[in-house]
């Protein structure tokens, strides 16, 4: 493909626009919870498995540890997580949910419902689209599992 293709027919522009639209849907919902989307992702990773290290959270979210660390610090300042050095390796920082962080899981339940409703897709459509986007991400990242 070359640059002469109109923007509306370019995959990169479609993905960018979809990402921006998704952010606009999430923002007011997350503002009510007092967190940002990246902070929500960190919390979500901890709702899956509490007590992860910064490195494990970064790996789960496909981010650098240096990106996750300030997010965790802000979540700790908000009283949603705690941070502590791992006893077996003090270079690692364990992140655990507080009661408030666990409670936010229930408070954020409406996020998925709202986004689902806004897509206009049924469950099968959401699952198929998600699988395709994940496969694209893996392929672009050079992941062998693509």
N, CA and C of each residue as an Amber inpcrd file, in Angstrom:
protein
   438
   0.8510000  -1.1820000   0.0000000   0.0000000   0.0000000   0.0000000
   0.8930000   1.2410000   0.0000000   0.4090000   2.2810000  -0.6480000
   1.1950000   3.5000000  -0.6510000   0.4120000   4.6360000   0.0010000
   1.0950000   5.7370000   0.2130000   0.5200000   6.8670000   0.9290000
  -0.6040000   7.5510000   0.1470000  -0.7840000   7.2140000  -1.1340000
  -1.8310000   7.8680000  -1.9100000  -3.2210000   7.2930000  -1.6280000
  -3.3030000   6.2440000  -0.8510000  -4.5980000   5.6640000  -0.4800000
  -5.2850000   6.6290000   0.4930000  -6.5490000   6.9400000   0.2630000
  -7.2560000   7.8580000   1.1750000  -7.2260000   7.3420000   2.6140000
  -7.1840000   8.2580000   3.5430000  -7.1240000   7.8940000   4.9620000
  -8.2260000   6.9240000   5.3600000  -9.4310000   7.1360000   4.8730000
 -10.5520000   6.2910000   5.2740000 -10.3910000   4.8350000   4.8570000
  -9.4490000   4.5420000   3.9790000  -9.2130000   3.1600000   3.5530000
  -7.9200000   2.5950000   4.1470000  -7.2780000   3.3480000   5.0430000
  -6.0310000   2.8790000   5.6460000  -6.3110000   2.2630000   7.0180000
  -5.8010000   1.0650000   7.2210000  -6.0010000   0.3440000   8.4780000
  -5.4970000   1.1570000   9.6690000  -4.3260000   1.7450000   9.5390000
  -3.7570000   2.4900000  10.6660000  -4.6910000   3.6170000  11.1150000
  -5.3050000   4.3050000  10.1560000  -6.2080000   5.4040000  10.4930000
  -7.4980000   4.8690000  11.1240000  -8.0010000   3.7530000  10.6280000
  -9.2020000   3.1480000  11.2060000  -8.9500000   2.7240000  12.6510000
  -7.8030000   2.1150000  12.9080000  -7.4660000   1.6920000  14.2730000
  -7.2640000   2.8950000  15.1880000  -6.6000000   3.9250000  14.6690000
  -6.3870000   5.1460000  15.4500000  -7.7290000   5.7670000  15.8320000
  -8.6210000   5.8930000  14.8460000  -9.9350000   6.4670000  15.1100000
 -10.7440000   5.6450000  16.0980000 -10.6790000   4.3190000  15.9640000
 -11.3900000   3.4450000  16.8960000 -10.8230000   3.5790000  18.3070000
  -9.5210000   3.6830000  18.4140000  -8.8840000   3.8520000  19.7180000
  -9.3090000   5.1700000  20.3660000  -9.3230000   6.2300000  19.5820000
  -9.7510000   7.5320000  20.1020000 -11.2210000   7.4910000  20.5390000
 -12.0750000   6.8580000  19.7380000 -13.4910000   6.7530000  20.0810000
 -13.6830000   5.9350000  21.3570000 -12.9260000   4.8510000  21.4970000
 -13.0110000   4.0210000  22.7000000 -12.5910000   4.8330000  23.9270000
 -11.5320000   5.6130000  23.7810000 -11.0640000   6.4580000  24.8810000
 -12.1460000   7.4550000  25.2880000 -12.8360000   8.0300000  24.3050000
 -13.9070000   8.9940000  24.6040000 -15.0740000   8.3240000  25.3410000
 -15.3390000   7.0610000  25.0570000 -16.4030000   6.3480000  25.7690000
 -15.9760000   6.0680000  27.2100000 -14.7430000   5.6220000  27.3860000
 -14.2560000   5.2630000  28.7260000 -14.0350000   6.4680000  29.6370000
 -13.5650000   7.5830000  29.0760000 -13.1140000   8.7000000  29.9130000
 -14.1260000   9.1830000  30.9420000 -15.3590000   9.5080000  30.5660000
 -16.2780000   9.9940000  31.6070000 -16.5950000   8.9390000  32.6680000
 -16.6070000   7.6830000  32.2650000 -16.8700000   6.6080000  33.2290000
 -15.7160000   6.4820000  34.2120000 -14.4950000   6.5590000  33.7000000
 -13.3190000   6.4600000  34.5680000 -13.1260000   7.7190000  35.4030000
 -13.5040000   8.8720000  34.8440000 -13.4260000  10.1250000  35.6130000
 -14.2690000  10.0220000  36.8780000 -15.4470000   9.4010000  36.7570000
 -16.3090000   9.2300000  37.9360000 -15.6410000   8.3500000  38.9980000
 -14.7990000   7.4110000  38.5450000 -14.0800000   6.5410000  39.4880000
 -12.7850000   7.1870000  39.9840000 -12.3680000   8.2670000  39.3300000
 -11.1530000   8.9710000  39.7400000  -9.8740000   8.3240000  39.2520000
  -9.9570000   7.5610000  38.1510000  -8.7600000   6.9200000  37.6100000
  -8.6720000   7.1530000  36.1000000  -7.4820000   6.9430000  35.5840000
  -7.2530000   7.0360000  34.1460000  -7.3600000   5.6400000  33.5300000
  -7.4100000   5.5930000  32.1950000  -7.4880000   4.2920000  31.5300000
  -6.2570000   3.4280000  31.8250000  -5.0350000   3.9690000  31.7520000
  -3.8820000   3.1240000  32.1080000  -3.9470000   2.6150000  33.5570000
  -4.4500000   3.4350000  34.4730000  -4.6000000   2.9750000  35.8570000
  -5.6520000   1.8690000  35.9370000  -6.7220000   2.0090000  35.1710000
  -7.7440000   0.9700000  35.1020000  -7.1420000  -0.3480000  34.6330000
  -6.2680000  -0.2860000  33.6320000  -5.6240000  -1.5090000  33.1370000
  -4.7840000  -2.1720000  34.2240000  -4.0540000  -1.3750000  34.9990000
  -3.2560000  -1.9290000  36.1060000  -4.1800000  -2.5990000  37.1150000
  -5.2550000  -1.9180000  37.4800000  -6.2120000  -2.5180000  38.4180000
  -6.7960000  -3.8010000  37.8500000  -7.1250000  -3.7910000  36.5750000
  -7.7050000  -4.9790000  35.9460000  -6.7250000  -6.1490000  36.0120000
  -5.4550000  -5.8830000  35.7630000  -4.4400000  -6.9410000  35.8540000
  -4.3920000  -7.5030000  37.2750000  -4.5820000  -6.6370000  38.2640000
  -4.5700000  -7.0920000  39.6590000  -5.8800000  -7.7900000  40.0300000
  -6.9840000  -7.4250000  39.4000000  -8.2400000  -8.1510000  39.6420000
  -8.1280000  -9.5610000  39.1040000  -7.3520000  -9.7460000  38.0430000
  -7.1190000 -11.0910000  37.5140000  -6.2600000 -11.9060000  38.4710000
  -5.1490000 -11.3120000  38.9140000  -4.2190000 -11.9720000  39.8450000
  -3.6550000 -10.9050000  40.7740000  -4.1000000 -10.9170000  42.0100000
  -3.6120000  -9.9410000  42.9810000  -2.2060000 -10.3380000  43.4350000
  -1.4170000  -9.3540000  43.8040000  -0.0750000  -9.6230000  44.3000000
   0.9540000  -9.8150000  43.2000000   0.7640000  -9.1770000  42.0840000
   1.7320000  -9.2640000  40.9800000   2.8860000  -8.2940000  41.2350000
   4.0120000  -8.6040000  40.6290000   5.1290000  -7.6660000  40.6600000
   4.9140000  -6.6030000  39.5920000   5.6470000  -5.5120000  39.7170000
   5.6020000  -4.4620000  38.6880000   5.9270000  -5.0830000  37.3320000
   6.9500000  -5.9280000  37.2880000   7.3410000  -6.5730000  36.0310000
   6.2430000  -7.4450000  35.4560000   5.5390000  -8.1780000  36.3130000
   4.4490000  -9.0440000  35.8450000   3.2820000  -8.2180000  35.3280000
   3.0020000  -7.1010000  35.9860000   1.9370000  -6.2100000  35.4990000
   2.3410000  -5.6460000  34.1390000   3.5850000  -5.2010000  34.0350000
   4.0740000  -4.6410000  32.7700000   3.9810000  -5.6760000  31.6570000
   4.3610000  -6.8990000  31.9470000   4.2910000  -7.9640000  30.9410000
   2.8440000  -8.2240000  30.5330000   1.9460000  -8.2850000  31.5010000
   0.5380000  -8.5500000  31.2120000  -0.0560000  -7.4720000  30.3150000
   0.3770000  -6.2210000  30.5200000  -0.1760000  -5.0970000  29.7760000
   0.6520000  -4.7320000  28.5450000   1.7180000  -5.4800000  28.2750000
   2.6160000  -5.1950000  27.1500000   3.1720000  -3.7800000  27.2480000
   3.5890000  -3.4130000  28.4630000   4.1840000  -2.1110000  28.7210000
   5.5620000  -2.3030000  29.3420000   6.3030000  -1.2280000  29.4360000
   7.5970000  -1.2540000  30.1230000   7.3610000  -1.0550000  31.6230000
   8.2270000  -1.6460000  32.4320000   8.1280000  -1.4590000  33.8830000
   8.2000000   0.0150000  34.2490000   9.0160000   0.7640000  33.5110000
   9.1600000   2.1940000  33.7880000   7.8720000   2.9720000  33.5110000
   6.9850000   2.4150000  32.7310000   5.6780000   3.0230000  32.4820000
   4.6940000   2.6470000  33.5900000   4.7900000   1.4120000  34.0710000
   3.8580000   0.9150000  35.0840000   4.1530000   1.5110000  36.4590000
   5.4180000   1.7110000  36.7850000   5.7930000   2.1900000  38.1190000
   5.0720000   3.4760000  38.5210000   5.0590000   4.5280000  37.6920000
   4.3310000   5.7320000  38.1230000   2.8250000   5.5260000  38.2230000
   2.2690000   4.6380000  37.4020000   0.8430000   4.3370000  37.4990000
   0.5310000   3.7090000  38.8530000   1.3740000   2.7600000  39.2550000
   1.1920000   2.0810000  40.5430000   1.3670000   3.0710000  41.6940000
   2.3400000   3.9680000  41.5780000   2.5450000   4.9650000  42.6420000
   1.3100000   5.8460000  42.8150000   0.6860000   6.2460000  41.6980000
  -0.5170000   7.0730000  41.7920000  -1.6910000   6.2750000  42.3770000
  -1.7930000   4.9960000  42.0010000  -2.8420000   4.1560000  42.5710000
  -2.6260000   3.9500000  44.0720000  -1.3700000   3.8380000  44.4830000
  -1.0600000   3.7000000  45.9100000  -1.4170000   4.9920000  46.6480000
  -1.0930000   6.1370000  46.0530000  -1.4290000   7.4260000  46.6730000
  -2.9410000   7.5850000  46.8110000  -3.6960000   6.9840000  45.8890000
  -5.1620000   7.0420000  45.9380000  -5.7440000   6.0010000  46.8830000
  -4.8990000   5.1530000  47.4660000  -5.3720000   4.1480000  48.4120000
  -5.9740000   2.9130000  47.7720000  -5.6690000   2.6820000  46.4880000
  -6.2500000   1.5350000  45.7860000  -5.3430000   0.3100000  45.7740000
  -4.0370000   0.5220000  45.9510000  -3.0720000  -0.5800000  45.9970000
  -2.0220000  -0.2760000  47.0530000  -1.3000000  -1.3240000  47.4310000
  -0.1200000  -1.1580000  48.2690000   1.0850000  -1.6750000  47.4900000
   2.2460000  -1.1670000  47.8370000   3.4980000  -1.6190000  47.2210000
   4.4280000  -2.0690000  48.3340000   5.0930000  -3.1990000  48.0990000
   6.0780000  -3.6610000  49.0730000   7.1670000  -4.4450000  48.3510000
   8.3430000  -4.3810000  48.8830000   9.4630000  -5.1270000  48.3110000
   9.2630000  -6.6140000  48.5780000   9.5680000  -7.4340000  47.5850000
   9.4560000  -8.8830000  47.7420000  10.5370000  -9.3620000  48.7120000
  10.1540000 -10.2240000  49.6310000  11.0950000 -10.7130000  50.6360000
  12.2300000 -11.5130000  49.9990000  11.9130000 -12.3220000  48.9810000
  12.9160000 -13.1790000  48.3650000  13.8260000 -12.4170000  47.4000000
  13.3810000 -11.2580000  46.8930000  14.1840000 -10.4580000  45.9620000
  13.7480000  -9.0080000  46.0940000  14.5210000  -8.2350000  46.8550000
  14.1290000  -6.8610000  47.1450000  14.1330000  -5.9510000  45.9290000
  14.6340000  -6.4390000  44.8000000  14.5710000  -5.6390000  43.5690000
  13.1600000  -5.6270000  43.0020000  12.3540000  -6.6040000  43.4080000
  10.9840000  -6.6970000  42.9130000  10.0140000  -6.0170000  43.8700000
   9.0460000  -5.3290000  43.2890000   8.0060000  -4.6670000  44.0720000
   6.6930000  -5.3990000  43.8300000   6.1080000  -5.8940000  44.9180000
   4.8070000  -6.5620000  44.8500000   3.6980000  -5.5240000  44.9960000
   2.6930000  -5.6440000  44.1740000   1.5610000  -4.7190000  44.2030000
   0.3240000  -5.5210000  44.5770000  -0.3740000  -5.0490000  45.6080000
  -1.5790000  -5.7320000  46.0720000  -2.7300000  -4.7280000  46.1510000
  -3.9080000  -5.2210000  45.8750000  -5.1080000  -4.3970000  45.9890000
  -5.4410000  -4.1360000  47.4500000  -5.9160000  -2.9500000  47.7300000
  -6.4870000  -2.6560000  49.0460000  -7.9830000  -3.0180000  48.9780000
  -8.6600000  -2.8830000  50.0870000 -10.1080000  -3.1170000  50.0770000
 -10.7840000  -2.1750000  49.0770000 -10.3220000  -0.9340000  49.0390000
 -10.8960000   0.0460000  48.0990000 -10.6130000  -0.3640000  46.6540000
  -9.4370000  -0.8990000  46.3990000  -9.0980000  -1.3600000  45.0520000
  -9.9410000  -2.5500000  44.6310000 -10.1880000  -3.4580000  45.5690000
 -11.0560000  -4.6010000  45.2650000 -12.4910000  -4.1370000  45.0360000
 -12.9410000  -3.1800000  45.8260000 -14.3070000  -2.6740000  45.6930000
 -14.5120000  -1.9710000  44.3520000 -13.4490000  -1.3680000  43.8320000
 -13.5730000  -0.6620000  42.5640000 -13.9160000  -1.6090000  41.4230000
 -13.6070000  -2.8820000  41.5830000 -13.9720000  -3.8580000  40.5420000
 -15.4780000  -3.8480000  40.3270000 -16.2270000  -3.8700000  41.4040000
 -17.6820000  -3.8170000  41.2870000 -18.1590000  -2.4870000  40.7420000
 -17.5020000  -1.4030000  41.1680000 -17.8720000  -0.0710000  40.6910000
 -17.6180000   0.0850000  39.2010000 -16.6560000  -0.6620000  38.6660000
 -16.2920000  -0.5110000  37.2590000 -17.0450000  -1.4770000  36.3480000
 -17.9170000  -2.2800000  36.9110000 -18.6600000  -3.2640000  36.1190000
 -19.4440000  -2.6070000  34.9890000 -19.9270000  -1.4180000  35.2410000
 -20.7290000  -0.7200000  34.2270000 -19.8990000  -0.3380000  33.0110000
 -18.5810000  -0.2780000  33.1460000 -17.7240000   0.0910000  32.0130000
 -17.9180000  -0.8640000  30.8490000 -17.7690000  -2.1490000  31.1110000
 -17.8930000  -3.1490000  30.0490000 -19.2860000  -3.1270000  29.4380000
 -20.2920000  -2.9950000  30.2810000 -21.6660000  -2.9650000  29.7830000
 -21.8980000  -1.7560000  28.8810000 -21.3910000  -0.6040000  29.2860000
 -21.5700000   0.6210000  28.5040000 -20.8610000   0.5180000  27.1660000
 -19.6180000   0.0490000  27.1920000 -18.8560000  -0.0800000  25.9520000
 -19.5180000  -1.1130000  25.0400000 -19.9250000  -2.2310000  25.5930000
 -20.5970000  -3.2710000  24.8220000 -21.8290000  -2.6980000  24.1230000
 -22.6220000  -1.9710000  24.8590000 -23.8410000  -1.3980000  24.2870000
 -23.5160000  -0.4030000  23.1800000 -22.4600000   0.3890000  23.3670000
 -22.1190000   1.4090000  22.3780000 -21.6040000   0.8140000  21.0790000
 -21.0620000  -0.3960000  21.1120000 -20.5170000  -0.9900000  19.8860000
 -21.6030000  -1.3910000  18.9060000 -22.7740000  -1.7390000  19.4130000
 -23.8250000  -2.2200000  18.5430000 -23.6150000  -3.6550000  18.0940000
 -22.5910000  -4.3120000  18.6280000 -22.2990000  -5.6980000  18.2670000
 -22.9020000  -6.6520000  19.2840000 -23.1390000  -7.8990000  18.8590000
 -23.5660000  -8.9120000  19.8150000 -22.3080000  -9.5560000  20.4170000
 -22.5070000 -10.4780000  21.3550000 -21.3510000 -11.0990000  22.0310000
 -20.4190000 -11.7980000  21.0450000 -20.9850000 -12.4880000  20.0620000
 -20.1580000 -13.1640000  19.0670000 -19.3480000 -12.1780000  18.2400000
 -19.9630000 -11.0660000  17.8830000 -19.2670000 -10.0370000  17.1120000
 -18.1290000  -9.4150000  17.8940000 -18.3740000  -9.1520000  19.1710000
 -17.3190000  -8.5960000  20.0390000 -16.1760000  -9.5920000  20.1530000
 -16.4980000 -10.8660000  20.3810000 -15.4550000 -11.8930000  20.5220000
 -14.6370000 -12.0220000  19.2480000 -15.2940000 -12.0100000  18.0980000
 -14.5870000 -12.1450000  16.8210000 -13.7030000 -10.9340000  16.5580000
 -14.2350000  -9.7390000  16.7880000 -13.4520000  -8.5230000  16.5630000
 -12.2520000  -8.4790000  17.5060000 -12.4660000  -8.8170000  18.7630000
 -11.3790000  -8.8370000  19.7380000 -10.2890000  -9.8100000  19.3070000
 -10.6750000 -10.9910000  18.8660000  -9.7020000 -11.9890000  18.4110000
  -8.9100000 -11.4780000  17.2100000  -9.5810000 -10.8240000  16.2750000
  -8.8850000 -10.2880000  15.1040000  -7.9000000  -9.1850000  15.4860000
  -8.3130000  -8.2930000  16.3700000  -7.4330000  -7.2020000  16.7960000
  -6.2430000  -7.7640000  17.5800000  -6.4710000  -8.7570000  18.4230000
  -5.3670000  -9.3830000  19.1600000  -4.3900000 -10.0620000  18.2060000
  -4.9090000 -10.7430000  17.1820000  -4.0330000 -11.3780000  16.1910000
  -3.2240000 -10.3290000  15.4400000  -3.8390000  -9.2190000  15.1070000
  -3.1370000  -8.1240000  14.4360000  -2.0280000  -7.5760000  15.3270000
  -2.3440000  -7.3520000  16.6090000  -1.3410000  -6.8370000  17.5480000
  -0.1520000  -7.7890000  17.6420000  -0.4410000  -9.0950000  17.7540000
   0.6440000 -10.0770000  17.8450000   1.4830000 -10.0740000  16.5680000
   0.8340000  -9.9990000  15.4220000   1.5680000  -9.9930000  14.1560000
   2.4490000  -8.7550000  14.0370000   1.9110000  -7.6060000  14.3910000
   2.6870000  -6.3770000  14.3100000   3.8430000  -6.3510000  15.3070000
   3.6370000  -7.0170000  16.4430000   4.6910000  -7.0800000  17.4710000
   5.7240000  -8.1590000  17.1540000   5.4550000  -8.9580000  16.1000000
   6.3880000 -10.0350000  15.7640000   6.2850000 -11.2110000  16.6870000
   5.1520000 -11.3380000  17.3630000   4.9270000 -12.4530000  18.2840000
   4.7590000 -13.7310000  17.4660000   5.4830000 -14.7620000  17.8440000
   5.4520000 -16.0320000  17.1030000   4.1030000 -16.7240000  17.1810000
   3.2560000 -16.3430000  18.1430000   1.9600000 -16.9900000  18.3120000
   0.8890000 -16.3900000  17.4000000   1.2610000 -15.4210000  16.5750000
   0.2770000 -14.7290000  15.7210000  -0.3220000 -15.6220000  14.7620000
